[in-house]
Amino acid sequence: MTEEEKYSRLVPLGQLGRWLAKYGDLWQMKLLEAEELYDFARKRGLRLWRNDTIKFWQLGLLKADLVVSKEPFQESGFIEAGQNRGGYLYADERTSIVNFEEWPKESGELGQLKTGVKLLFHPFRYNVLYDLERILKTHIIPSQIFYPQNRFHELLTREIEEFQIFYSSSDFWQALKRWNDITSLCVAIEPYLYGHIFDVISINTLYVEEEDYHKLLEEYWQNVSKVFENLEITRIEEIRGELCRTAYLLEPNKEIQLIARLMHKEPRLKLEGTLGGSVILRTMAEMLRLATEKVKGIQLLEEDHLTPGFFFPQTLEELFGSTRLLDGHKDVAKAVLSHYGLNFGVKIRWYVEGPTEYGALAKVFNTVNGSSVELKDLNGRVVEKSVLAFRDSLRKDIIDQVFSFVSLDGDREDNLRAIRKAATDDEIFGAFFISKPDFEFANFTISELEEVARKICLENGASDEALIGLPEAIKDAKSGKEFIHKLPSVLKPYLNKSQKWGEDLIEFALANPQLPNGDARPIVEAIQTALRVISPVFNLNYTWHRQNFRVDPKEGQLIPRTKPTTDN
């Protein structure tokens, strides 16, 4: 039995060429001429000479996806596939390669392509070029150039002899056949799955109308899917694993690979260097997965699971809200970017009742991940005619997957009932904080408020004499509003219940996070909770937490649900 007979083809003989001839306008990635393929591969980290692609093709190492000739020709290994605007089309199905002993000693002996013959390669042929470069690369390290000349010559001779042995072996033939065949399979499925991965398709309306395009695409898929019906899943998974491991060798930073995968089409396909090469190989592996899932009706592991350092499914769900990161869900992509500190959108919308607390929180979050926390001043208008004035805002936060934080004073029972009702109805997700009786007196002692007030007044130009009556004036104050109201008239021009008052209070609280009795200041605890939510270290995934937790109507903090839920 010949090596050809032993090998079980992935794509039937001549089939890819016939598909390209008949359905050529469906392909989204442009077929490249030899010179273009060289440029494509060089920009993605391969060290090739300009004519290497043609040489590899002439030696039978690299298959063309389509050979176009202006005139008919009869050459062994080429199967007529059809005709198009460029001429006669042929599938490259050569099964033999040039014996090493017959390898031309000079590159010029290979000759030029026949006039009127054009070779076309899909960008996925990068996969074959990478493997060819890998096996053709010597194991001589640069520093060995300092060896004595005869010793260096021995090393080089040994390298050539070992390559001659491998090149003449059946293992090399099988590997070469496999590389080209795997690539052909990926080229075949590219038209149908490109739009799913890149979320965009291009239609050449000069040759096909949009409606006809989609009909042709479905007709084409019916043909291609039959190939997958006959392929064993274990074989497909071996191929995917090989492609992913090669991509990992090119770019071992998996985080960068994943982020690149979440990029839009144009930037992703334009990536150069070894990262650009790894994107090509991972795209091939992803297309194989999607095709298999569609035809076999199963779900396979995504590409990150096929290389070292993968997340376990449970970890994925906790971090990103899903075990599948590449299915096109924007919320999952947002969670992935957040995990790596790259999502600068709003994560918390914090509702407060007035300028004092607004100023306090703005002081913190304008300098610490400011864009992750958006502040909303309710001006005390939580309830209007017994209806939550901001209930729609809370619902929108859930839709937008933004944590809702609400800070209220405890001296308004109607406000408290309203926010607890929202929690009972599961229409708030995040936390609410009740300051009893209000922000100032829940977080500071009377002497601390006096200390901060004294500082502000002095900074604004008040004299020491004007401050003499301050302690006596405010000693019986029971709320922040009353504290300001009781200020001596001589100090009122220098201090009012404003954002500046809140900024100085929070500055004092952060410098002294505990009350004099040793208790933690509630506002500091609330800020620490918010920092955990927006921190990429904790990376609290909204979807997973929303499914498994809810806000306690009594305490205002997250508690486990009795059973998971989903928002419809």
SULMOGI-V503812 format. One record per helix or strand. SS is the DSSP state (h for helix, s for strand). FROM is the first residue (numbers start at 1). TO is the last residue. Records with the same first field share a line. If there is no record, write none. Layout:
SS=FROM-TO, FROM-TO
This chain:
h=3-6, 15-26, 34-42, 52-58, 100-102, 107-110, 123-136, 142-146, 149-167, 170-198, 210-229, 233-250, 254-261, 265-269, 273-296, 303-306, 313-320, 330-339, 355-365, 370-372, 391-400, 413-424, 439-443, 446-459, 465-467, 470-474, 480-485, 499-511, 522-534, 542-548
s=32-32, 66-69, 78-84, 87-92, 117-121, 348-352, 373-377, 383-384, 387-388, 403-409, 430-435, 514-514, 520-520, 549-551, 558-560
